[in-house]
Amino acid sequence: MSGFVYNDEVVKLTIDGGDAKFLTHLQLVTEVRFQADLGFQVGLIGSDGAGGSLRNFYWFHPSIPLKFFYDEPGQIDFDQDYYDTMLEMAQGPFGVFLGEVRDLPLRFPQIEEEAPAPSE
C-alpha cells in the first residue's frame, strides 16, 4: 500500500491496477506545480473499503507539508500519456482526481451542440 502524508494526515491508497503508478505520477505533477509555486486540488473518489463511498479532496500547495510513501518494492514505468493527462487535470477546476467524473461533487448541465439552421 502506498500513499501520502498531508499536513500530518496519513492517506493510504489501494487502487486496482496499482496505487504506486498513480502516486508516482501524482508526485511528478506535484513537483512541477510546486516549482511554479502553484497549488492544485487532488480528489479521491471511490469506496472506503467498508462498503461506503469516499469523496475526499485535498488542496496541494507548497506551503502545506506533504510526503509521499511507497510500500511496494521495485520501479514504476513512466507513462508519458498518463503523466500528460494528470498534468492537464491539475490545471482544471477539479484538479487531479481518482475515480469517476460522474461522482464529482458538482454536476454540470450537458451542453448540446446544435447545428445552426440553414439560412434561406
Residue frames as a rotation matrix with the C-alpha (Angstrom) as fourth column:
MET 1
0.587 0.809 0.000 0.00
0.809 -0.587 0.000 0.00
0.000 0.000 -1.000 0.00
SER 2
-0.617 -0.730 0.294 1.27
0.740 -0.666 -0.099 3.45
0.268 0.156 0.951 -0.88
GLY 3
0.518 0.846 -0.129 0.01
0.847 -0.486 0.215 6.89
0.119 -0.221 -0.968 -0.02
PHE 4
-0.263 -0.590 0.763 0.86
0.321 -0.800 -0.508 10.35
0.910 0.111 0.399 1.16
VAL 5
-0.164 0.159 -0.974 1.04
0.961 -0.196 -0.194 12.31
-0.221 -0.968 -0.121 4.39
TYR 6
-0.165 0.254 0.953 -0.84
0.490 -0.818 0.303 15.58
0.856 0.516 0.010 4.02
ASN 7
-0.193 0.046 0.980 -0.37
-0.571 -0.817 -0.074 18.06
0.798 -0.574 0.184 6.85
ASP 8
-0.732 -0.263 0.629 0.01
-0.675 0.412 -0.613 15.17
-0.098 -0.872 -0.479 9.38
GLU 9
0.370 0.861 0.349 -2.94
-0.682 0.507 -0.527 13.16
-0.631 -0.042 0.775 7.94
VAL 10
-0.746 -0.600 0.289 -1.91
-0.293 0.686 0.667 9.77
-0.598 0.413 -0.687 6.54
VAL 11
0.388 0.825 -0.411 -3.79
-0.786 0.063 -0.615 8.93
-0.482 0.561 0.673 3.34
LYS 12
-0.585 -0.549 0.597 -3.29
-0.210 0.814 0.542 5.32
-0.783 0.192 -0.591 2.23
LEU 13
0.074 0.564 -0.823 -4.28
-0.969 -0.154 -0.193 4.26
-0.235 0.811 0.535 -1.28
THR 14
-0.532 -0.130 0.837 -5.31
0.089 0.974 0.208 0.89
-0.842 0.185 -0.507 -2.60
ILE 15
0.091 0.478 -0.873 -6.06
-0.816 -0.467 -0.341 1.15
-0.571 0.743 0.348 -6.29
ASP 16
0.598 0.146 0.788 -6.96
0.274 0.887 -0.372 -1.61
-0.753 0.439 0.491 -8.70
GLY 17
0.839 -0.326 0.436 -4.19
0.445 -0.051 -0.894 -1.70
0.314 0.944 0.102 -11.26
GLY 18
-0.047 -0.975 -0.218 -1.56
0.927 0.039 -0.372 -0.21
0.371 -0.220 0.902 -8.97
ASP 19
0.877 0.350 -0.330 -1.60
0.467 -0.785 0.408 2.60
-0.116 -0.512 -0.851 -6.45
ALA 20
0.064 -0.936 -0.345 2.13
0.497 -0.270 0.825 3.20
-0.865 -0.225 0.448 -6.94
LYS 21
-0.455 -0.189 0.870 1.64
0.887 -0.190 0.422 4.16
0.085 0.963 0.254 -10.61
PHE 22
0.535 0.723 0.438 -0.97
0.622 -0.687 0.376 6.77
0.573 0.072 -0.817 -9.72
LEU 23
0.860 -0.164 -0.484 1.04
0.359 -0.479 0.801 8.05
-0.363 -0.862 -0.353 -6.79
THR 24
-0.151 -0.984 0.094 4.36
0.736 -0.048 0.675 8.22
-0.660 0.171 0.732 -8.64
HIS 25
-0.367 0.076 0.927 2.84
0.815 -0.453 0.360 10.23
0.448 0.888 0.104 -11.47
LEU 26
0.764 0.642 0.065 0.99
0.492 -0.645 0.585 12.43
0.417 -0.415 -0.809 -8.95
GLN 27
0.483 -0.673 -0.560 4.32
0.557 -0.258 0.789 13.10
-0.676 -0.693 0.251 -7.25
LEU 28
-0.516 -0.689 0.509 5.87
0.825 -0.238 0.513 14.21
-0.232 0.685 0.691 -10.56
VAL 29
0.065 0.638 0.767 2.91
0.662 -0.603 0.446 16.50
0.747 0.479 -0.462 -11.30
THR 30
0.854 0.238 -0.464 3.14
0.520 -0.444 0.730 17.90
-0.033 -0.864 -0.503 -7.77
GLU 31
-0.028 -0.957 -0.288 6.82
0.738 -0.214 0.640 18.71
-0.674 -0.195 0.713 -8.26
VAL 32
-0.547 -0.144 0.825 6.10
0.778 -0.450 0.438 20.61
0.308 0.881 0.358 -11.48
ARG 33
0.435 0.809 0.395 3.23
0.521 -0.584 0.622 22.59
0.734 -0.065 -0.676 -9.93
PHE 34
0.782 -0.155 -0.603 5.16
0.549 -0.286 0.785 23.37
-0.294 -0.946 -0.138 -6.73
GLN 35
-0.310 -0.943 0.123 8.21
0.880 -0.236 0.413 24.54
-0.360 0.236 0.902 -8.71
ALA 36
-0.512 0.230 0.827 5.93
0.474 -0.728 0.496 27.16
0.716 0.646 0.264 -10.26
ASP 37
-0.991 0.127 -0.042 4.54
-0.014 -0.416 -0.909 27.96
-0.133 -0.900 0.414 -6.76
LEU 38
-0.366 0.906 -0.215 1.11
-0.773 -0.167 0.612 26.69
0.519 0.390 0.761 -7.84
GLY 39
-0.650 0.281 0.706 -1.33
-0.423 0.639 -0.643 24.60
-0.632 -0.716 -0.297 -5.88
PHE 40
-0.498 0.592 -0.634 -3.97
-0.623 0.265 0.736 22.21
0.604 0.761 0.237 -7.18
GLN 41
0.150 0.683 0.715 -6.73
-0.956 0.285 -0.071 20.01
-0.252 -0.673 0.696 -5.92
VAL 42
-0.814 -0.314 -0.488 -6.47
-0.413 0.904 0.108 16.23
0.408 0.290 -0.866 -5.54
GLY 43
0.077 0.932 0.355 -9.69
-0.997 0.080 0.006 14.25
-0.023 -0.354 0.935 -5.27
LEU 44
-0.962 -0.265 -0.060 -10.04
-0.263 0.964 -0.047 10.65
0.070 -0.029 -0.997 -4.16
ILE 45
-0.080 0.996 -0.039 -13.42
-0.988 -0.085 -0.128 9.27
-0.131 0.029 0.991 -5.18
GLY 46
-0.388 -0.021 -0.922 -14.50
-0.411 0.899 0.153 5.68
0.825 0.438 -0.357 -4.69
SER 47
0.623 0.577 -0.528 -15.12
0.128 0.591 0.796 3.11
0.772 -0.564 0.295 -1.98
ASP 48
0.333 -0.483 0.810 -13.89
-0.878 -0.473 0.078 3.48
0.345 -0.737 -0.582 1.57
GLY 49
-0.620 -0.605 -0.500 -13.23
-0.456 0.796 -0.399 -0.27
0.639 -0.019 -0.769 1.78
ALA 50
-0.927 0.346 0.148 -16.11
0.015 0.426 -0.905 -0.81
-0.376 -0.836 -0.400 4.23
GLY 51
-0.394 0.807 0.441 -18.93
0.911 0.406 0.071 -0.65
-0.122 0.429 -0.895 1.70
GLY 52
0.481 0.545 -0.687 -19.37
0.476 -0.820 -0.317 3.11
-0.736 -0.175 -0.654 1.88
SER 53
0.639 -0.245 0.729 -18.43
0.652 -0.330 -0.682 5.82
0.408 0.912 -0.051 -0.55
LEU 54
0.066 -0.741 -0.668 -15.46
0.746 -0.408 0.526 8.12
-0.663 -0.533 0.526 -0.32
ARG 55
0.528 -0.008 0.849 -15.15
0.652 -0.637 -0.411 11.65
0.544 0.771 -0.331 -1.71
ASN 56
0.523 -0.464 -0.715 -12.15
0.545 -0.462 0.699 13.39
-0.655 -0.755 0.011 -0.19
PHE 57
0.691 -0.313 0.651 -10.46
0.462 -0.501 -0.732 16.41
0.555 0.807 -0.202 -1.72
TYR 58
0.355 -0.696 -0.624 -7.08
0.747 -0.190 0.637 17.83
-0.562 -0.692 0.452 -0.73
TRP 59
0.990 -0.135 0.038 -5.55
-0.093 -0.833 -0.546 21.17
0.105 0.537 -0.837 -1.64
PHE 60
0.383 -0.924 0.003 -1.91
0.903 0.375 0.209 20.52
-0.194 -0.077 0.978 -2.54
HIS 61
0.909 -0.160 0.385 0.16
-0.042 -0.953 -0.299 23.67
0.415 0.256 -0.873 -2.11
PRO 62
0.054 -0.989 -0.135 3.86
0.248 0.144 -0.958 24.30
0.967 0.018 0.253 -1.50
SER 63
-0.353 -0.182 0.918 3.02
-0.691 -0.611 -0.387 25.85
0.631 -0.770 0.090 1.90
ILE 64
0.605 0.622 0.497 1.34
-0.796 0.487 0.359 22.64
-0.019 -0.613 0.790 3.18
PRO 65
-0.392 -0.821 0.416 3.58
-0.791 0.532 0.304 19.77
-0.470 -0.210 -0.857 4.35
LEU 66
0.753 0.586 -0.299 3.35
-0.650 0.593 -0.474 16.79
-0.101 0.552 0.828 2.00
LYS 67
-0.429 -0.864 0.262 5.20
-0.783 0.501 0.370 13.48
-0.451 -0.046 -0.892 1.92
PHE 68
0.486 0.505 -0.713 4.75
-0.791 0.601 -0.114 10.52
0.371 0.620 0.692 -0.45
PHE 69
-0.301 -0.595 0.745 5.46
-0.772 0.611 0.177 6.97
-0.561 -0.522 -0.643 0.70
TYR 70
0.247 0.256 -0.934 5.68
-0.831 0.553 -0.068 3.69
0.499 0.793 0.350 -1.18
ASP 71
0.207 -0.114 0.972 5.38
-0.716 0.659 0.230 0.23
-0.667 -0.743 0.055 0.36
GLU 72
0.949 0.174 0.263 5.74
0.050 0.739 -0.672 -1.55
-0.311 0.651 0.693 -2.97
PRO 73
0.018 -1.000 0.019 9.26
0.076 0.021 0.997 -2.60
-0.997 -0.016 0.076 -3.98
GLY 74
-0.163 -0.195 0.967 10.59
0.903 0.365 0.226 -2.08
-0.397 0.911 0.116 -7.47
GLN 75
-0.890 -0.229 -0.395 10.44
0.041 -0.901 0.431 0.59
-0.455 0.368 0.811 -10.10
ILE 76
0.244 0.970 0.009 7.40
0.336 -0.076 -0.939 2.11
-0.910 0.232 -0.345 -11.75
ASP 77
-0.454 -0.346 0.821 7.41
0.881 -0.033 0.473 2.57
-0.137 0.937 0.320 -15.52
PHE 78
-0.595 0.203 -0.778 6.92
-0.077 -0.978 -0.196 6.18
-0.800 -0.056 0.597 -16.52
ASP 79
-0.180 0.648 0.740 3.84
0.947 0.317 -0.047 6.61
-0.266 0.693 -0.671 -18.73
GLN 80
-0.949 -0.315 -0.022 4.02
0.295 -0.908 0.299 9.87
-0.115 0.277 0.954 -20.70
ASP 81
-0.472 0.845 0.252 0.31
0.107 -0.229 0.968 9.86
0.875 0.484 0.018 -21.68
TYR 82
0.277 0.536 -0.797 -0.76
0.841 0.265 0.471 9.18
0.464 -0.801 -0.378 -18.09
TYR 83
-0.396 -0.560 -0.728 1.52
0.820 -0.573 -0.006 11.98
-0.414 -0.599 0.686 -16.85
ASP 84
-0.957 0.025 0.288 0.32
0.155 -0.797 0.584 14.44
0.244 0.604 0.759 -19.52
THR 85
-0.081 0.996 -0.023 -3.32
0.352 0.050 0.935 13.71
0.932 0.068 -0.355 -18.69
MET 86
0.285 0.145 -0.948 -2.68
0.954 0.052 0.295 14.16
0.092 -0.988 -0.123 -14.97
LEU 87
-0.709 -0.601 -0.370 -0.75
0.615 -0.783 0.093 17.42
-0.345 -0.161 0.924 -15.53
GLU 88
-0.751 0.519 0.408 -3.63
0.064 -0.557 0.828 18.75
0.657 0.648 0.385 -17.66
MET 89
0.220 0.856 -0.468 -6.13
0.630 0.242 0.738 17.74
0.745 -0.458 -0.486 -14.97
ALA 90
-0.194 -0.391 -0.900 -4.09
0.963 -0.251 -0.099 19.62
-0.187 -0.886 0.425 -12.34
GLN 91
-0.981 -0.193 -0.008 -4.79
0.184 -0.947 0.264 22.82
-0.059 0.258 0.964 -14.27
GLY 92
-0.448 0.887 0.114 -8.57
0.206 -0.021 0.978 22.23
0.870 0.462 -0.173 -14.35
PRO 93
-0.040 0.542 0.839 -11.30
-0.688 -0.624 0.370 23.16
0.725 -0.562 0.398 -11.87
PHE 94
0.908 0.395 0.139 -11.30
-0.376 0.620 0.689 19.79
0.186 -0.678 0.711 -10.07
GLY 95
0.071 -0.965 0.253 -7.58
-0.963 0.000 0.269 19.15
-0.259 -0.263 -0.929 -10.30
VAL 96
-0.634 -0.354 -0.688 -6.32
-0.511 0.859 0.029 15.59
0.581 0.370 -0.725 -10.34
PHE 97
0.044 0.655 0.755 -8.86
-0.954 0.252 -0.163 13.06
-0.296 -0.713 0.636 -9.23
LEU 98
-0.941 -0.263 -0.212 -9.01
-0.299 0.940 0.165 9.34
0.156 0.218 -0.963 -8.95
GLY 99
-0.491 0.838 0.237 -12.48
0.251 0.397 -0.883 7.99
-0.834 -0.374 -0.405 -9.65
GLU 100
-0.288 0.514 0.808 -15.38
0.958 0.162 0.238 8.56
-0.008 0.842 -0.539 -11.99
VAL 101
-0.931 -0.021 0.365 -16.29
0.106 -0.971 0.216 12.01
0.349 0.240 0.906 -13.34
ARG 102
-0.076 0.996 0.054 -19.94
0.067 -0.049 0.997 11.26
0.995 0.080 -0.063 -12.55
ASP 103
0.360 0.176 -0.916 -19.00
0.853 0.335 0.400 11.09
0.377 -0.926 -0.030 -8.85
LEU 104
-0.737 -0.615 0.281 -17.61
0.472 -0.766 -0.437 14.62
0.484 -0.189 0.855 -8.63
PRO 105
-0.590 0.504 -0.631 -19.43
0.658 -0.153 -0.737 16.86
-0.468 -0.850 -0.242 -6.14
LEU 106
-0.291 0.498 -0.817 -20.79
-0.437 -0.829 -0.350 19.23
-0.851 0.255 0.459 -8.79
ARG 107
-0.110 0.327 0.939 -22.90
0.768 0.628 -0.129 18.41
-0.631 0.706 -0.320 -11.79
PHE 108
-0.694 -0.150 -0.704 -22.71
-0.277 -0.848 0.453 20.45
-0.665 0.509 0.547 -14.95
PRO 109
0.450 0.890 0.068 -25.63
-0.222 0.185 -0.957 20.58
-0.865 0.416 0.281 -17.36
GLN 110
-0.213 -0.484 0.849 -24.94
0.729 0.500 0.467 18.92
-0.650 0.718 0.247 -20.65
ILE 111
-0.071 0.113 -0.991 -24.48
-0.480 -0.875 -0.065 21.37
-0.875 0.471 0.116 -23.46
GLU 112
0.230 0.230 0.946 -25.95
0.642 0.695 -0.325 20.09
-0.732 0.681 0.012 -26.64
GLU 113
-0.635 -0.489 -0.599 -24.35
-0.180 -0.660 0.730 21.43
-0.751 0.571 0.331 -29.73
GLU 114
0.383 0.790 0.479 -26.89
0.479 0.274 -0.834 22.04
-0.790 0.549 -0.273 -32.43
ALA 115
-0.593 -0.527 0.609 -26.04
0.784 -0.205 0.585 22.81
-0.183 0.825 0.535 -35.96
PRO 116
-0.636 0.369 -0.677 -27.19
-0.206 -0.927 -0.312 26.26
-0.743 -0.059 0.666 -36.98
ALA 117
0.311 0.839 0.446 -30.36
0.419 0.300 -0.857 26.29
-0.853 0.454 -0.259 -39.04
PRO 118
-0.513 -0.508 0.692 -29.67
0.836 -0.113 0.536 26.84
-0.194 0.854 0.483 -42.73
SER 119
-0.429 0.342 -0.836 -30.43
-0.088 -0.937 -0.338 30.36
-0.899 -0.072 0.432 -43.83
GLU 120
0.063 0.557 0.828 -32.98
0.851 0.404 -0.336 30.72
-0.522 0.726 -0.449 -46.55
